[in-house]
Amino acid sequence: MMGMPRVTAIRQGEPTKMVEQFAALPYVMIGGRTVVCLATSRETRRWIIPKGWPKKKLARHVLAAQEAMEEAGLIGEISPAPIGTYTYWKRLPAAAPLLSRVTVYPLLVTAQALDWPERKERELRWLPSVDAAKLVDEPELADLMAALDSMRLRHD
């Protein structure tokens, strides 16, 4: 275990209904170290990992891999086993924020497309996992990234 998990505070008056999303944590191994790809969100320009809403008849890990292709042009081997979860407040236009629990699936990147659906809407950055952890706003996601080098990631 990585120590005590961080807890997302719920502010008084905020909605407490939690919604689910599924994310890919894209990575490659370079010299025994884990390097991850972050993308900027379209609205707030924060550093994030590709994620999306559930879709009927689509396995969660497959959805996560699909989001990585749409948001960052990344193709690879997605693990069917998640490595953890994190929570954050999803901001929606003209609506109250939603508390979202994101299940994270590691994606071993084997290729990056030259063009993809959201290429003009996002910036990408490849960073060592410990450096990427410092750029994301979500403490639980940062903890997952910081621990990547010590995980035995599986894709079978």
The 8 nearest C-alpha neighbors of each residue, nearest first, counted from 0:
[[1, 2, 3, 4, 146, 150, 149, 143],
 [0, 2, 3, 146, 4, 142, 143, 145],
 [3, 1, 0, 4, 5, 142, 146, 143],
 [2, 4, 5, 1, 0, 6, 142, 139],
 [5, 3, 2, 6, 139, 1, 142, 138],
 [4, 6, 139, 3, 138, 7, 142, 2],
 [7, 5, 8, 4, 139, 138, 86, 3],
 [8, 6, 9, 86, 5, 87, 138, 139],
 [7, 9, 6, 10, 5, 11, 87, 86],
 [10, 8, 7, 11, 13, 15, 14, 12],
 [9, 11, 13, 12, 8, 14, 15, 7],
 [10, 12, 13, 9, 14, 8, 15, 7],
 [11, 13, 10, 14, 9, 15, 95, 96],
 [14, 12, 11, 10, 15, 9, 96, 95],
 [15, 13, 16, 12, 97, 96, 98, 95],
 [14, 16, 17, 13, 98, 9, 97, 12],
 [17, 15, 14, 98, 18, 97, 99, 13],
 [16, 18, 98, 99, 15, 100, 97, 19],
 [17, 19, 99, 100, 98, 16, 20, 97],
 [20, 18, 100, 99, 101, 17, 52, 21],
 [19, 21, 101, 52, 51, 100, 53, 102],
 [22, 20, 102, 101, 50, 51, 63, 103],
 [23, 21, 50, 63, 103, 49, 102, 104],
 [22, 24, 63, 104, 105, 49, 103, 106],
 [23, 25, 105, 106, 104, 48, 26, 103],
 [26, 24, 106, 36, 35, 23, 107, 108],
 [25, 27, 35, 107, 34, 108, 106, 36],
 [28, 26, 34, 107, 108, 33, 29, 35],
 [27, 29, 33, 32, 31, 34, 30, 26],
 [30, 28, 32, 31, 33, 27, 34, 127],
 [29, 31, 32, 28, 33, 34, 27, 127],
 [30, 32, 29, 28, 33, 148, 34, 27],
 [33, 31, 29, 30, 28, 148, 34, 127],
 [32, 34, 28, 148, 128, 127, 27, 29],
 [33, 35, 127, 126, 128, 27, 26, 28],
 [36, 34, 26, 126, 125, 25, 128, 127],
 [35, 37, 125, 25, 124, 26, 126, 123],
 [38, 36, 124, 48, 47, 123, 46, 125],
 [39, 37, 123, 47, 122, 46, 48, 121],
 [38, 40, 46, 44, 45, 121, 122, 47],
 [39, 41, 44, 45, 42, 43, 47, 46],
 [40, 42, 44, 120, 121, 43, 39, 45],
 [41, 43, 40, 44, 45, 39, 90, 120],
 [42, 44, 45, 40, 41, 39, 46, 90],
 [45, 43, 40, 39, 41, 42, 46, 121],
 [46, 44, 39, 40, 43, 47, 135, 136],
 [45, 47, 39, 135, 38, 37, 134, 40],
 [48, 46, 38, 37, 39, 135, 45, 40],
 [47, 49, 37, 38, 24, 50, 23, 22],
 [50, 48, 67, 22, 66, 23, 70, 47],
 [51, 49, 22, 21, 66, 63, 48, 23],
 [50, 52, 20, 21, 66, 22, 53, 63],
 [51, 53, 20, 54, 21, 19, 50, 62],
 [54, 52, 20, 51, 55, 59, 21, 19],
 [55, 53, 57, 56, 52, 62, 58, 59],
 [54, 56, 57, 53, 58, 59, 52, 62],
 [55, 57, 54, 58, 53, 59, 62, 61],
 [58, 56, 55, 54, 62, 59, 61, 53],
 [59, 57, 61, 60, 62, 56, 54, 55],
 [58, 60, 62, 61, 21, 63, 57, 53],
 [59, 61, 63, 62, 79, 58, 104, 64],
 [62, 60, 64, 58, 63, 59, 65, 57],
 [61, 63, 65, 59, 60, 64, 58, 66],
 [64, 62, 22, 23, 60, 66, 61, 65],
 [65, 63, 67, 61, 66, 62, 23, 77],
 [64, 66, 62, 68, 63, 67, 61, 69],
 [65, 67, 69, 63, 68, 64, 49, 50],
 [68, 66, 64, 49, 70, 65, 73, 71],
 [67, 69, 72, 73, 65, 66, 71, 70],
 [68, 70, 66, 116, 67, 72, 71, 115],
 [69, 71, 117, 67, 68, 66, 49, 72],
 [72, 70, 73, 67, 68, 69, 118, 38],
 [73, 71, 68, 112, 115, 111, 69, 70],
 [74, 72, 111, 68, 71, 67, 110, 108],
 [75, 73, 110, 108, 109, 111, 68, 72],
 [76, 74, 108, 109, 107, 106, 77, 110],
 [75, 77, 107, 106, 154, 108, 78, 74],
 [78, 76, 106, 105, 154, 64, 75, 107],
 [77, 79, 154, 80, 105, 104, 153, 106],
 [78, 80, 60, 77, 81, 154, 104, 155],
 [81, 79, 78, 104, 82, 153, 60, 154],
 [82, 80, 104, 103, 83, 102, 79, 105],
 [83, 81, 103, 104, 80, 105, 84, 143],
 [84, 82, 103, 81, 102, 85, 143, 104],
 [83, 85, 102, 101, 103, 100, 86, 82],
 [86, 84, 139, 101, 140, 100, 102, 87],
 [85, 87, 100, 99, 101, 7, 98, 84],
 [86, 88, 99, 98, 89, 137, 100, 85],
 [87, 89, 98, 97, 96, 99, 90, 86],
 [90, 88, 97, 96, 98, 87, 99, 91],
 [89, 91, 96, 88, 97, 92, 95, 94],
 [90, 92, 94, 96, 93, 89, 95, 97],
 [91, 93, 94, 90, 95, 96, 42, 89],
 [92, 94, 91, 95, 90, 96, 97, 89],
 [95, 93, 91, 92, 96, 90, 97, 89],
 [94, 96, 97, 91, 93, 90, 14, 13],
 [97, 95, 90, 89, 88, 91, 94, 98],
 [98, 96, 89, 88, 99, 95, 90, 17],
 [97, 99, 88, 17, 87, 89, 18, 16],
 [98, 100, 18, 17, 86, 87, 19, 97],
 [101, 99, 86, 19, 85, 18, 20, 102],
 [100, 102, 20, 21, 84, 85, 19, 86],
 [101, 103, 84, 21, 22, 83, 20, 81],
 [102, 104, 22, 81, 83, 84, 23, 82],
 [105, 103, 81, 23, 78, 82, 24, 22],
 [106, 104, 24, 23, 78, 77, 25, 107],
 [105, 107, 77, 25, 76, 24, 23, 108],
 [108, 106, 76, 26, 75, 27, 25, 77],
 [109, 107, 75, 74, 26, 110, 27, 106],
 [108, 110, 75, 74, 107, 111, 76, 73],
 [111, 109, 74, 108, 73, 75, 112, 72],
 [110, 112, 73, 72, 74, 113, 109, 108],
 [113, 111, 72, 114, 73, 115, 110, 74],
 [112, 114, 111, 115, 72, 118, 110, 73],
 [113, 115, 112, 118, 72, 116, 117, 111],
 [116, 114, 72, 118, 117, 69, 112, 68],
 [115, 117, 69, 118, 70, 114, 72, 119],
 [118, 116, 70, 120, 119, 115, 69, 121],
 [119, 117, 115, 120, 116, 121, 114, 71],
 [118, 120, 117, 121, 122, 116, 115, 114],
 [121, 119, 117, 118, 41, 122, 40, 39],
 [122, 120, 39, 119, 118, 38, 41, 117],
 [121, 123, 39, 38, 124, 120, 118, 119],
 [124, 122, 38, 37, 121, 39, 36, 125],
 [123, 125, 37, 36, 126, 38, 122, 35],
 [126, 124, 36, 35, 37, 34, 123, 127],
 [127, 125, 34, 35, 131, 128, 130, 124],
 [126, 128, 34, 130, 129, 33, 35, 131],
 [127, 129, 131, 34, 144, 130, 35, 33],
 [128, 130, 145, 132, 131, 127, 144, 133],
 [131, 129, 132, 127, 133, 128, 126, 134],
 [132, 130, 128, 134, 133, 129, 126, 127],
 [131, 133, 141, 129, 130, 144, 134, 135],
 [132, 134, 131, 130, 135, 141, 129, 136],
 [135, 133, 131, 132, 46, 136, 130, 141],
 [134, 136, 46, 137, 132, 133, 47, 141],
 [137, 135, 138, 134, 46, 45, 141, 133],
 [136, 138, 140, 139, 135, 141, 87, 86],
 [139, 137, 141, 140, 142, 136, 5, 135],
 [140, 138, 142, 85, 141, 137, 5, 143],
 [141, 139, 143, 142, 137, 138, 85, 144],
 [140, 142, 132, 138, 144, 139, 143, 145],
 [141, 143, 139, 145, 140, 144, 138, 146],
 [144, 142, 140, 146, 141, 145, 139, 147],
 [145, 143, 141, 147, 128, 146, 132, 142],
 [144, 146, 129, 142, 143, 147, 132, 128],
 [145, 147, 143, 144, 149, 148, 142, 150],
 [148, 146, 150, 144, 149, 145, 143, 33],
 [147, 149, 146, 150, 33, 32, 145, 128],
 [148, 150, 147, 146, 151, 145, 152, 33],
 [151, 149, 147, 148, 152, 146, 82, 153],
 [150, 152, 153, 149, 148, 147, 82, 154],
 [151, 153, 150, 154, 105, 78, 82, 147],
 [154, 152, 155, 78, 151, 80, 105, 79],
 [153, 155, 78, 77, 76, 79, 152, 80],
 [154, 153, 78, 79, 77, 80, 76, 152]]
